[in-house]
Amino acid sequence: MLDPDTLELVRNTTAAAFDKKAFDVIALDVSDLTSFTDAFVLCSTSSDRHLDAVADEIRRRLKSKRKPLHIEGSGGGQWVLIDFGEVIVHVFTEERRAYYNLEGLWGDAPQIETFPPEAGTQEAPVDSIE
């Protein structure tokens, strides 16, 4: 079980990713599986430029709360890793995420519920009248 501060960091990170239109955003609780972090946040982007925008937004949004311990990669590498200590964020292009398959590697980790900011606020589609 993640402590409230770590859970808040996960939620702030995923909110920043959703706000920049990252997709397939998931968070995994790896606290019982490893000693180097408590959670992973994984998200996909459509291009190198989109990847840089998502990573920049995460860093910008969390700047006042938490400084990253380490940042590795850039859009040219199709993967950016942002290490906040108890949360490690992986921002991938779709192709790179499929290649590394971290969800498969950490398949025993329970998923942490994350919701896009607009979740639950969209109206249900209206059935067409025949």
The first five atom37 places (N, CA, C, CB, O) and aatype in JSON, in Angstrom:
{
  "aatype": [12, 10, 3, 14, 3, 16, 10, 6, 10, 19, 1, 2, 16, 16, 0, 0, 0, 13, 3, 11, 11, 0, 13, 3, 19, 9, 0, 10, 3, 19, 15, 3, 10, 16, 15, 13, 16, 3, 0, 13, 19, 10, 4, 15, 16, 15, 15, 3, 1, 8, 10, 3, 0, 19, 0, 3, 6, 9, 1, 1, 1, 10, 11, 15, 11, 1, 11, 14, 10, 8, 9, 6, 7, 15, 7, 7, 7, 5, 17, 19, 10, 9, 3, 13, 7, 6, 19, 9, 19, 8, 19, 13, 16, 6, 6, 1, 1, 0, 18, 18, 2, 10, 6, 7, 10, 17, 7, 3, 0, 14, 5, 9, 6, 16, 13, 14, 14, 6, 0, 7, 16, 5, 6, 0, 14, 19, 3, 15, 9, 6],
  "atom_mask": [
    [1, 1, 1, 1, 1],
    [1, 1, 1, 1, 1],
    [1, 1, 1, 1, 1],
    [1, 1, 1, 1, 1],
    [1, 1, 1, 1, 1],
    [1, 1, 1, 1, 1],
    [1, 1, 1, 1, 1],
    [1, 1, 1, 1, 1],
    [1, 1, 1, 1, 1],
    [1, 1, 1, 1, 1],
    [1, 1, 1, 1, 1],
    [1, 1, 1, 1, 1],
    [1, 1, 1, 1, 1],
    [1, 1, 1, 1, 1],
    [1, 1, 1, 1, 1],
    [1, 1, 1, 1, 1],
    [1, 1, 1, 1, 1],
    [1, 1, 1, 1, 1],
    [1, 1, 1, 1, 1],
    [1, 1, 1, 1, 1],
    [1, 1, 1, 1, 1],
    [1, 1, 1, 1, 1],
    [1, 1, 1, 1, 1],
    [1, 1, 1, 1, 1],
    [1, 1, 1, 1, 1],
    [1, 1, 1, 1, 1],
    [1, 1, 1, 1, 1],
    [1, 1, 1, 1, 1],
    [1, 1, 1, 1, 1],
    [1, 1, 1, 1, 1],
    [1, 1, 1, 1, 1],
    [1, 1, 1, 1, 1],
    [1, 1, 1, 1, 1],
    [1, 1, 1, 1, 1],
    [1, 1, 1, 1, 1],
    [1, 1, 1, 1, 1],
    [1, 1, 1, 1, 1],
    [1, 1, 1, 1, 1],
    [1, 1, 1, 1, 1],
    [1, 1, 1, 1, 1],
    [1, 1, 1, 1, 1],
    [1, 1, 1, 1, 1],
    [1, 1, 1, 1, 1],
    [1, 1, 1, 1, 1],
    [1, 1, 1, 1, 1],
    [1, 1, 1, 1, 1],
    [1, 1, 1, 1, 1],
    [1, 1, 1, 1, 1],
    [1, 1, 1, 1, 1],
    [1, 1, 1, 1, 1],
    [1, 1, 1, 1, 1],
    [1, 1, 1, 1, 1],
    [1, 1, 1, 1, 1],
    [1, 1, 1, 1, 1],
    [1, 1, 1, 1, 1],
    [1, 1, 1, 1, 1],
    [1, 1, 1, 1, 1],
    [1, 1, 1, 1, 1],
    [1, 1, 1, 1, 1],
    [1, 1, 1, 1, 1],
    [1, 1, 1, 1, 1],
    [1, 1, 1, 1, 1],
    [1, 1, 1, 1, 1],
    [1, 1, 1, 1, 1],
    [1, 1, 1, 1, 1],
    [1, 1, 1, 1, 1],
    [1, 1, 1, 1, 1],
    [1, 1, 1, 1, 1],
    [1, 1, 1, 1, 1],
    [1, 1, 1, 1, 1],
    [1, 1, 1, 1, 1],
    [1, 1, 1, 1, 1],
    [1, 1, 1, 0, 1],
    [1, 1, 1, 1, 1],
    [1, 1, 1, 0, 1],
    [1, 1, 1, 0, 1],
    [1, 1, 1, 0, 1],
    [1, 1, 1, 1, 1],
    [1, 1, 1, 1, 1],
    [1, 1, 1, 1, 1],
    [1, 1, 1, 1, 1],
    [1, 1, 1, 1, 1],
    [1, 1, 1, 1, 1],
    [1, 1, 1, 1, 1],
    [1, 1, 1, 0, 1],
    [1, 1, 1, 1, 1],
    [1, 1, 1, 1, 1],
    [1, 1, 1, 1, 1],
    [1, 1, 1, 1, 1],
    [1, 1, 1, 1, 1],
    [1, 1, 1, 1, 1],
    [1, 1, 1, 1, 1],
    [1, 1, 1, 1, 1],
    [1, 1, 1, 1, 1],
    [1, 1, 1, 1, 1],
    [1, 1, 1, 1, 1],
    [1, 1, 1, 1, 1],
    [1, 1, 1, 1, 1],
    [1, 1, 1, 1, 1],
    [1, 1, 1, 1, 1],
    [1, 1, 1, 1, 1],
    [1, 1, 1, 1, 1],
    [1, 1, 1, 1, 1],
    [1, 1, 1, 0, 1],
    [1, 1, 1, 1, 1],
    [1, 1, 1, 1, 1],
    [1, 1, 1, 0, 1],
    [1, 1, 1, 1, 1],
    [1, 1, 1, 1, 1],
    [1, 1, 1, 1, 1],
    [1, 1, 1, 1, 1],
    [1, 1, 1, 1, 1],
    [1, 1, 1, 1, 1],
    [1, 1, 1, 1, 1],
    [1, 1, 1, 1, 1],
    [1, 1, 1, 1, 1],
    [1, 1, 1, 1, 1],
    [1, 1, 1, 1, 1],
    [1, 1, 1, 1, 1],
    [1, 1, 1, 0, 1],
    [1, 1, 1, 1, 1],
    [1, 1, 1, 1, 1],
    [1, 1, 1, 1, 1],
    [1, 1, 1, 1, 1],
    [1, 1, 1, 1, 1],
    [1, 1, 1, 1, 1],
    [1, 1, 1, 1, 1],
    [1, 1, 1, 1, 1],
    [1, 1, 1, 1, 1],
    [1, 1, 1, 1, 1]
  ],
  "atom_positions": [
    [[0.85, -1.18, 0.0], [0.0, 0.0, 0.0], [0.89, 1.24, 0.0], [-0.97, 0.0, 1.23], [1.82, 1.36, 0.8]],
    [[0.6, 2.15, -0.9], [1.4, 3.37, -1.02], [0.98, 4.38, 0.05], [1.25, 3.98, -2.42], [-0.19, 4.47, 0.41]],
    [[1.96, 5.14, 0.53], [1.63, 6.18, 1.5], [0.95, 7.35, 0.76], [2.91, 6.67, 2.26], [1.1, 7.46, -0.46]],
    [[0.22, 8.2, 1.47], [-0.54, 9.28, 0.84], [0.31, 10.24, 0.0], [-1.27, 10.06, 1.9], [-0.14, 10.71, -1.05]],
    [[1.53, 10.54, 0.43], [2.39, 11.44, -0.33], [2.79, 10.84, -1.68], [3.64, 11.79, 0.47], [2.82, 11.53, -2.69]],
    [[3.1, 9.55, -1.67], [3.46, 8.87, -2.92], [2.26, 8.79, -3.84], [4.0, 7.45, -2.64], [2.38, 9.01, -5.05]],
    [[1.11, 8.48, -3.28], [-0.12, 8.41, -4.09], [-0.44, 9.78, -4.7], [-1.31, 7.92, -3.23], [-0.87, 9.85, -5.85]],
    [[-0.24, 10.85, -3.95], [-0.45, 12.2, -4.49], [0.52, 12.5, -5.63], [-0.3, 13.25, -3.37], [0.14, 13.1, -6.63]],
    [[1.77, 12.08, -5.48], [2.76, 12.27, -6.54], [2.36, 11.51, -7.8], [4.15, 11.81, -6.06], [2.49, 12.04, -8.9]],
    [[1.87, 10.29, -7.64], [1.38, 9.51, -8.78], [0.23, 10.24, -9.45], [0.93, 8.09, -8.33], [0.2, 10.36, -10.67]],
    [[-0.71, 10.73, -8.68], [-1.89, 11.4, -9.25], [-1.52, 12.71, -9.94], [-2.93, 11.66, -8.16], [-2.08, 13.03, -10.98]],
    [[-0.6, 13.48, -9.37], [-0.15, 14.72, -10.01], [0.58, 14.42, -11.33], [0.77, 15.51, -9.07], [0.42, 15.14, -12.31]],
    [[1.37, 13.37, -11.32], [2.09, 12.97, -12.52], [1.15, 12.53, -13.62], [3.07, 11.86, -12.2], [1.29, 12.95, -14.77]],
    [[0.18, 11.68, -13.27], [-0.75, 11.21, -14.29], [-1.64, 12.34, -14.8], [-1.62, 10.07, -13.73], [-1.97, 12.38, -15.99]],
    [[-2.02, 13.27, -13.93], [-2.83, 14.42, -14.36], [-2.06, 15.26, -15.38], [-3.23, 15.29, -13.15], [-2.63, 15.69, -16.38]],
    [[-0.77, 15.49, -15.13], [0.05, 16.25, -16.08], [0.14, 15.53, -17.41], [1.46, 16.49, -15.51], [0.05, 16.15, -18.47]],
    [[0.32, 14.21, -17.36], [0.4, 13.42, -18.61], [-0.91, 13.49, -19.38], [0.75, 11.95, -18.29], [-0.91, 13.72, -20.59]],
    [[-2.04, 13.31, -18.68], [-3.34, 13.39, -19.34], [-3.57, 14.78, -19.94], [-4.47, 13.06, -18.35], [-4.1, 14.9, -21.04]],
    [[-3.16, 15.82, -19.22], [-3.38, 17.19, -19.71], [-2.64, 17.46, -21.01], [-2.94, 18.19, -18.66], [-3.07, 18.3, -21.81]],
    [[-1.53, 16.77, -21.24], [-0.78, 16.93, -22.49], [-1.12, 15.84, -23.5], [0.72, 16.92, -22.22], [-0.39, 15.6, -24.46]],
    [[-2.25, 15.18, -23.27], [-2.81, 14.19, -24.2], [-1.97, 12.93, -24.35], [-2.99, 14.81, -25.53], [-2.0, 12.29, -25.4]],
    [[-1.23, 12.56, -23.3], [-0.6, 11.24, -23.3], [-1.72, 10.21, -23.24], [0.41, 11.07, -22.09], [-2.82, 10.51, -22.77]],
    [[-1.45, 9.01, -23.72], [-2.48, 7.97, -23.7], [-1.91, 6.69, -23.11], [-3.02, 7.72, -25.12], [-0.7, 6.56, -22.9]],
    [[-2.8, 5.74, -22.84], [-2.43, 4.5, -22.16], [-1.64, 4.8, -20.9], [-1.61, 3.6, -23.11], [-0.6, 4.18, -20.63]],
    [[-2.13, 5.75, -20.13], [-1.47, 6.15, -18.88], [-1.85, 5.14, -17.8], [-1.87, 7.61, -18.46], [-3.03, 4.94, -17.5]],
    [[-0.83, 4.51, -17.22], [-1.08, 3.59, -16.11], [-0.05, 3.82, -15.02], [-1.05, 2.11, -16.59], [1.04, 4.34, -15.27]],
    [[-0.42, 3.44, -13.82], [0.5, 3.51, -12.68], [0.51, 2.14, -12.02], [0.09, 4.64, -11.66], [-0.54, 1.52, -11.82]],
    [[1.71, 1.68, -11.68], [1.88, 0.37, -11.06], [2.49, 0.53, -9.67], [2.76, -0.54, -11.94], [3.44, 1.29, -9.48]],
    [[1.93, -0.18, -8.71], [2.47, -0.21, -7.35], [3.51, -1.33, -7.3], [1.33, -0.42, -6.27], [3.15, -2.51, -7.23]],
    [[4.78, -0.96, -7.32], [5.87, -1.94, -7.3], [6.56, -1.99, -5.93], [6.9, -1.61, -8.38], [7.64, -2.56, -5.8]],
    [[5.92, -1.41, -4.92], [6.54, -1.3, -3.6], [6.87, -2.65, -2.96], [5.64, -0.52, -2.68], [7.83, -2.76, -2.2]],
    [[6.08, -3.68, -3.26], [6.35, -5.0, -2.7], [7.28, -5.83, -3.59], [5.04, -5.74, -2.5], [7.68, -6.93, -3.2]],
    [[7.63, -5.31, -4.76], [8.42, -6.08, -5.72], [9.86, -5.59, -5.87], [7.77, -6.04, -7.05], [10.7, -6.32, -6.39]],
    [[10.14, -4.38, -5.42], [11.47, -3.82, -5.57], [11.78, -2.86, -4.43], [11.62, -3.11, -6.93], [10.87, -2.36, -3.76]],
    [[13.06, -2.62, -4.22], [13.45, -1.72, -3.13], [13.85, -0.34, -3.62], [14.6, -2.33, -2.36], [14.09, 0.55, -2.81]],
    [[13.92, -0.13, -4.94], [14.42, 1.15, -5.43], [13.34, 2.19, -5.72], [15.19, 0.93, -6.67], [13.67, 3.36, -5.93]],
    [[12.08, 1.81, -5.72], [10.99, 2.75, -5.93], [9.69, 2.13, -5.45], [10.88, 3.17, -7.43], [9.63, 0.92, -5.18]],
    [[8.66, 2.94, -5.33], [7.35, 2.44, -4.9], [6.35, 2.33, -6.05], [6.79, 3.34, -3.83], [5.45, 1.49, -6.0]],
    [[6.52, 3.16, -7.09], [5.54, 3.17, -8.17], [6.19, 3.54, -9.49], [4.39, 4.13, -7.86], [7.16, 4.3, -9.54]],
    [[5.63, 3.0, -10.55], [5.97, 3.4, -11.91], [4.74, 4.08, -12.5], [6.43, 2.18, -12.78], [3.61, 3.63, -12.29]],
    [[4.97, 5.14, -13.24], [3.93, 5.72, -14.09], [4.41, 5.54, -15.52], [3.66, 7.26, -13.74], [5.52, 5.93, -15.86]],
    [[3.57, 4.94, -16.35], [3.9, 4.69, -17.75], [2.89, 5.41, -18.63], [3.93, 3.17, -18.06], [1.69, 5.37, -18.35]],
    [[3.36, 6.06, -19.68], [2.43, 6.68, -20.61], [3.02, 6.68, -22.01], [2.08, 8.12, -20.16], [4.24, 6.64, -22.19]],
    [[2.15, 6.74, -23.0], [2.56, 6.72, -24.4], [2.28, 8.05, -25.07], [1.85, 5.6, -25.15], [1.38, 8.8, -24.67]],
    [[3.08, 8.32, -26.1], [2.92, 9.54, -26.89], [2.99, 9.17, -28.36], [4.0, 10.6, -26.53], [3.43, 8.08, -28.73]],
    [[2.55, 10.08, -29.2], [2.45, 9.8, -30.63], [3.7, 10.15, -31.42], [1.29, 10.53, -31.2], [3.83, 9.72, -32.57]],
    [[4.62, 10.92, -30.84], [5.81, 11.35, -31.58], [6.87, 11.82, -30.58], [5.46, 12.49, -32.59], [6.61, 11.97, -29.39]],
    [[8.08, 12.06, -31.11], [9.16, 12.58, -30.26], [8.8, 13.95, -29.69], [10.46, 12.67, -31.07], [9.09, 14.24, -28.53]],
    [[8.17, 14.79, -30.51], [7.78, 16.13, -30.05], [6.73, 16.03, -28.94], [7.23, 16.96, -31.23], [6.81, 16.75, -27.94]],
    [[5.77, 15.15, -29.12], [4.74, 14.93, -28.12], [5.37, 14.39, -26.83], [3.65, 13.95, -28.64], [5.0, 14.82, -25.73]],
    [[6.32, 13.48, -26.95], [7.03, 12.92, -25.8], [7.7, 14.03, -25.0], [8.08, 11.89, -26.26], [7.59, 14.07, -23.78]],
    [[8.41, 14.94, -25.69], [9.08, 16.04, -24.99], [8.08, 16.95, -24.29], [9.94, 16.85, -25.97], [8.34, 17.43, -23.18]],
    [[6.93, 17.2, -24.93], [5.91, 18.06, -24.33], [5.34, 17.44, -23.06], [4.77, 18.33, -25.34], [5.15, 18.14, -22.06]],
    [[5.08, 16.13, -23.07], [4.55, 15.45, -21.9], [5.58, 15.45, -20.77], [4.14, 13.99, -22.25], [5.25, 15.77, -19.62]],
    [[6.82, 15.1, -21.08], [7.87, 15.08, -20.06], [8.09, 16.47, -19.47], [9.2, 14.54, -20.65], [8.26, 16.62, -18.26]],
    [[8.09, 17.49, -20.32], [8.27, 18.87, -19.84], [7.12, 19.29, -18.92], [8.36, 19.84, -21.02], [7.35, 19.96, -17.91]],
    [[5.89, 18.9, -19.26], [4.74, 19.25, -18.43], [4.81, 18.57, -17.07], [3.43, 18.87, -19.15], [4.49, 19.18, -16.05]],
    [[5.22, 17.33, -17.05], [5.35, 16.62, -15.77], [6.38, 17.32, -14.9], [5.75, 15.14, -15.99], [6.13, 17.57, -13.72]],
    [[7.53, 17.65, -15.46], [8.57, 18.34, -14.68], [8.1, 19.71, -14.23], [9.86, 18.48, -15.51], [8.34, 20.1, -13.09]],
    [[7.43, 20.45, -15.13], [6.95, 21.79, -14.79], [5.92, 21.73, -13.67], [6.35, 22.48, -16.04], [5.97, 22.51, -12.72]],
    [[4.98, 20.81, -13.8], [3.88, 20.71, -12.83], [4.38, 20.32, -11.45], [2.86, 19.69, -13.31], [3.82, 20.77, -10.45]],
    [[5.42, 19.5, -11.38], [5.89, 19.02, -10.09], [7.05, 19.82, -9.54], [6.29, 17.58, -10.21], [7.52, 19.56, -8.44]],
    [[7.52, 20.81, -10.31], [8.71, 21.58, -9.93], [8.61, 22.17, -8.52], [8.94, 22.69, -10.92], [9.59, 22.13, -7.77]],
    [[7.47, 22.7, -8.17], [7.33, 23.33, -6.85], [7.19, 22.3, -5.72], [6.13, 24.27, -6.85], [7.42, 22.62, -4.56]],
    [[6.81, 21.07, -6.07], [6.59, 20.03, -5.06], [7.77, 19.09, -4.91], [5.35, 19.24, -5.4], [8.12, 18.68, -3.8]],
    [[8.39, 18.77, -6.03], [9.42, 17.74, -6.01], [10.39, 17.93, -7.17], [8.79, 16.35, -6.08], [9.97, 18.1, -8.31]],
    [[11.66, 17.9, -6.86], [12.68, 17.99, -7.89], [13.1, 16.56, -8.27], [13.92, 18.82, -7.4], [13.33, 15.73, -7.39]],
    [[13.2, 16.27, -9.57], [13.62, 14.93, -9.98], [15.04, 14.63, -9.49], [13.54, 14.79, -11.51], [15.91, 15.51, -9.47]],
    [[15.26, 13.39, -9.1], [16.6, 12.95, -8.72], [17.46, 12.73, -9.96], [16.53, 11.67, -7.88], [18.68, 12.92, -9.93]],
    [[16.79, 12.32, -11.05], [17.51, 12.01, -12.29], [16.54, 12.06, -13.45], [18.2, 10.62, -12.2], [15.38, 11.65, -13.33]],
    [[17.01, 12.55, -14.58], [16.23, 12.54, -15.82], [17.14, 11.95, -16.9], [15.73, 13.99, -16.22], [18.31, 12.31, -17.02]],
    [[16.57, 11.03, -17.66], [17.35, 10.39, -18.71], [16.53, 10.33, -19.98], [17.81, 8.98, -18.28], [15.33, 10.03, -19.95]],
    [[17.17, 10.61, -21.11], [16.53, 10.48, -22.41], [15.93, 11.77, -22.91], [0.0, 0.0, 0.0], [15.87, 12.78, -22.2]],
    [[15.5, 11.71, -24.14], [14.81, 12.83, -24.79], [14.02, 12.26, -25.94], [15.82, 13.93, -25.28], [14.07, 11.06, -26.21]],
    [[13.29, 13.11, -26.62], [12.46, 12.67, -27.74], [13.21, 11.87, -28.78], [0.0, 0.0, 0.0], [12.66, 10.92, -29.34]],
    [[14.46, 12.23, -29.05], [15.25, 11.5, -30.04], [15.46, 10.06, -29.65], [0.0, 0.0, 0.0], [15.65, 9.2, -30.51]],
    [[15.43, 9.78, -28.34], [15.6, 8.42, -27.86], [14.28, 7.68, -27.71], [0.0, 0.0, 0.0], [14.28, 6.49, -27.41]],
    [[13.17, 8.37, -27.9], [11.82, 7.82, -27.85], [11.41, 7.32, -26.46], [11.7, 6.7, -28.82], [10.45, 6.57, -26.32]],
    [[12.15, 7.76, -25.43], [11.82, 7.36, -24.07], [12.46, 8.36, -23.13], [12.3, 5.91, -23.77], [13.65, 8.64, -23.24]],
    [[11.69, 8.89, -22.21], [12.22, 9.75, -21.16], [11.87, 9.11, -19.83], [11.65, 11.22, -21.26], [10.73, 8.71, -19.59]],
    [[12.86, 9.01, -18.96], [12.68, 8.49, -17.61], [12.89, 9.66, -16.65], [13.66, 7.31, -17.31], [13.91, 10.34, -16.71]],
    [[11.92, 9.88, -15.77], [12.02, 10.93, -14.75], [11.92, 10.22, -13.4], [10.89, 12.04, -14.92], [10.89, 9.65, -13.06]],
    [[13.0, 10.28, -12.63], [13.08, 9.58, -11.35], [12.82, 10.56, -10.21], [14.47, 8.89, -11.17], [13.64, 11.44, -9.93]],
    [[11.67, 10.4, -9.55], [11.33, 11.23, -8.39], [11.59, 10.48, -7.08], [9.85, 11.66, -8.46], [11.12, 10.9, -6.02]],
    [[12.34, 9.39, -7.13], [12.6, 8.6, -5.94], [11.55, 7.53, -5.76], [0.0, 0.0, 0.0], [11.69, 6.43, -6.28]],
    [[10.49, 7.85, -5.03], [9.45, 6.85, -4.81], [8.53, 6.64, -6.01], [8.63, 7.24, -3.62], [7.73, 5.7, -6.02]],
    [[8.63, 7.5, -7.02], [7.88, 7.33, -8.26], [8.84, 7.53, -9.44], [6.66, 8.33, -8.34], [9.55, 8.53, -9.51]],
    [[8.84, 6.57, -10.36], [9.63, 6.69, -11.57], [8.65, 6.76, -12.75], [10.63, 5.49, -11.73], [7.8, 5.89, -12.91]],
    [[8.81, 7.8, -13.55], [7.91, 8.06, -14.68], [8.62, 7.65, -15.97], [7.48, 9.57, -14.72], [9.77, 8.02, -16.21]],
    [[7.92, 6.89, -16.79], [8.42, 6.48, -18.1], [7.48, 7.06, -19.15], [8.52, 4.91, -18.22], [6.3, 6.71, -19.21]],
    [[8.01, 7.95, -19.98], [7.23, 8.52, -21.08], [7.82, 7.94, -22.36], [7.26, 10.11, -21.07], [9.0, 8.15, -22.65]],
    [[7.01, 7.22, -23.12], [7.46, 6.51, -24.3], [6.73, 6.97, -25.55], [7.28, 5.02, -24.12], [5.63, 7.51, -25.47]],
    [[7.35, 6.75, -26.71], [6.57, 6.7, -27.94], [5.9, 5.32, -27.94], [7.49, 6.92, -29.25], [6.34, 4.42, -27.23]],
    [[4.84, 5.17, -28.71], [4.13, 3.88, -28.76], [5.05, 2.72, -29.1], [3.0, 3.95, -29.78], [5.0, 1.67, -28.46]],
    [[5.88, 2.92, -30.1], [6.76, 1.84, -30.57], [7.75, 1.42, -29.49], [7.52, 2.27, -31.82], [7.97, 0.22, -29.28]],
    [[8.34, 2.39, -28.8], [9.33, 2.08, -27.77], [8.66, 1.41, -26.57], [10.07, 3.37, -27.33], [9.25, 0.51, -25.95]],
    [[7.47, 1.82, -26.24], [6.77, 1.19, -25.12], [6.46, -0.27, -25.42], [5.47, 1.94, -24.8], [6.63, -1.14, -24.56]],
    [[6.02, -0.54, -26.63], [5.75, -1.93, -27.02], [7.03, -2.76, -26.99], [5.1, -1.99, -28.42], [7.01, -3.92, -26.58]],
    [[8.12, -2.19, -27.43], [9.4, -2.89, -27.47], [9.86, -3.29, -26.06], [10.47, -2.02, -28.15], [10.26, -4.44, -25.85]],
    [[9.81, -2.37, -25.1], [10.3, -2.66, -23.76], [9.29, -3.4, -22.89], [10.69, -1.39, -23.09], [9.68, -4.12, -21.97]],
    [[8.0, -3.24, -23.15], [6.94, -3.98, -22.47], [7.11, -4.04, -20.95], [6.87, -5.38, -23.02], [7.14, -5.12, -20.36]],
    [[7.23, -2.87, -20.33], [7.4, -2.84, -18.88], [6.18, -3.4, -18.14], [7.67, -1.42, -18.42], [6.31, -3.95, -17.05]],
    [[5.0, -3.25, -18.74], [3.8, -3.83, -18.1], [3.95, -5.34, -17.99], [2.52, -3.47, -18.92], [3.54, -5.92, -16.98]],
    [[4.52, -5.98, -19.0], [4.74, -7.42, -18.94], [5.83, -7.8, -17.95], [0.0, 0.0, 0.0], [5.7, -8.77, -17.21]],
    [[6.9, -7.01, -17.93], [8.02, -7.26, -17.02], [7.58, -7.14, -15.56], [9.16, -6.29, -17.31], [8.01, -7.91, -14.71]],
    [[6.73, -6.16, -15.28], [6.23, -5.92, -13.92], [4.78, -6.36, -13.8], [6.37, -4.43, -13.56], [3.99, -5.72, -13.12]],
    [[4.44, -7.46, -14.46], [3.06, -7.94, -14.51], [2.45, -8.32, -13.18], [0.0, 0.0, 0.0], [1.23, -8.36, -13.05]],
    [[3.29, -8.58, -12.17], [2.76, -8.92, -10.84], [2.38, -7.7, -10.02], [3.78, -9.74, -10.08], [1.8, -7.82, -8.94]],
    [[2.7, -6.52, -10.52], [2.43, -5.28, -9.78], [0.96, -4.89, -9.92], [3.34, -4.14, -10.28], [0.43, -4.87, -11.02]],
    [[0.31, -4.58, -8.8], [-1.07, -4.1, -8.9], [-1.12, -2.71, -9.55], [-1.72, -4.05, -7.5], [-0.23, -1.88, -9.36]],
    [[-2.16, -2.5, -10.3], [-2.34, -1.2, -10.96], [-2.98, -0.22, -9.99], [-3.2, -1.34, -12.24], [-3.88, -0.57, -9.22]],
    [[-2.51, 1.03, -10.04], [-3.07, 2.11, -9.23], [-4.09, 2.8, -10.11], [-1.96, 3.11, -8.72], [-3.79, 3.16, -11.25]],
    [[-5.29, 3.01, -9.61], [-6.31, 3.66, -10.43], [-5.93, 5.1, -10.74], [-7.67, 3.62, -9.72], [-5.59, 5.88, -9.85]],
    [[-5.98, 5.43, -12.02], [-5.76, 6.8, -12.47], [-6.93, 7.16, -13.39], [-4.37, 6.96, -13.22], [-7.46, 6.31, -14.1]],
    [[-7.3, 8.4, -13.36], [-8.43, 8.84, -14.15], [-8.05, 10.09, -14.92], [-9.65, 9.11, -13.26], [-7.44, 11.0, -14.37]],
    [[-8.41, 10.14, -16.2], [-8.21, 11.39, -16.92], [-9.04, 12.48, -16.25], [-8.6, 11.25, -18.42], [-10.08, 12.18, -15.66]],
    [[-8.6, 13.74, -16.33], [-9.33, 14.83, -15.66], [-10.81, 14.89, -16.04], [-8.68, 16.15, -15.99], [-11.63, 15.28, -15.21]],
    [[-11.15, 14.51, -17.26], [-12.54, 14.61, -17.69], [-13.33, 13.34, -17.43], [-12.6, 14.95, -19.14], [-14.5, 13.27, -17.81]],
    [[-12.75, 12.34, -16.8], [-13.44, 11.07, -16.55], [-14.73, 11.33, -15.79], [-12.53, 10.1, -15.77], [-14.75, 12.05, -14.79]],
    [[-15.79, 10.72, -16.28], [-17.07, 10.84, -15.59], [-17.82, 12.11, -15.93], [0.0, 0.0, 0.0], [-18.97, 12.26, -15.51]],
    [[-17.21, 13.02, -16.69], [-17.91, 14.25, -17.01], [-18.45, 14.26, -18.44], [-16.99, 15.43, -16.81], [-19.2, 15.16, -18.83]],
    [[-18.06, 13.26, -19.22], [-18.55, 13.21, -20.59], [-19.94, 12.62, -20.6], [-17.6, 12.39, -21.49], [-20.27, 11.71, -19.83]],
    [[-20.76, 13.15, -21.5], [-22.11, 12.62, -21.61], [-22.08, 11.33, -22.37], [-23.05, 13.62, -22.29], [-21.25, 11.14, -23.26]],
    [[-22.99, 10.45, -22.03], [-23.12, 9.19, -22.78], [-23.64, 9.5, -24.18], [-24.07, 8.19, -22.04], [-24.43, 10.43, -24.36]],
    [[-23.22, 8.72, -25.17], [-23.7, 8.97, -26.52], [-25.21, 8.77, -26.6], [-22.99, 8.06, -27.51], [-25.78, 7.89, -25.95]],
    [[-25.83, 9.59, -27.4], [-27.26, 9.51, -27.59], [-27.54, 8.53, -28.71], [-27.86, 10.89, -27.89], [-26.97, 8.65, -29.8]],
    [[-28.42, 7.55, -28.45], [-28.78, 6.59, -29.49], [-29.54, 7.31, -30.6], [-29.64, 5.42, -28.9], [-30.33, 8.22, -30.35]],
    [[-29.28, 6.87, -31.83], [-29.99, 7.5, -32.96], [-31.43, 7.02, -32.98], [-29.28, 7.17, -34.31], [-31.75, 5.89, -32.59]],
    [[-32.28, 7.89, -33.43], [-33.7, 7.56, -33.52], [-33.96, 6.96, -34.89], [-34.6, 8.82, -33.28], [-33.58, 7.53, -35.92]],
    [[-34.6, 5.8, -34.89], [-34.86, 5.13, -36.17], [-36.25, 5.4, -36.64], [-34.64, 3.63, -36.04], [-36.65, 4.92, -37.7]]
  ]
}
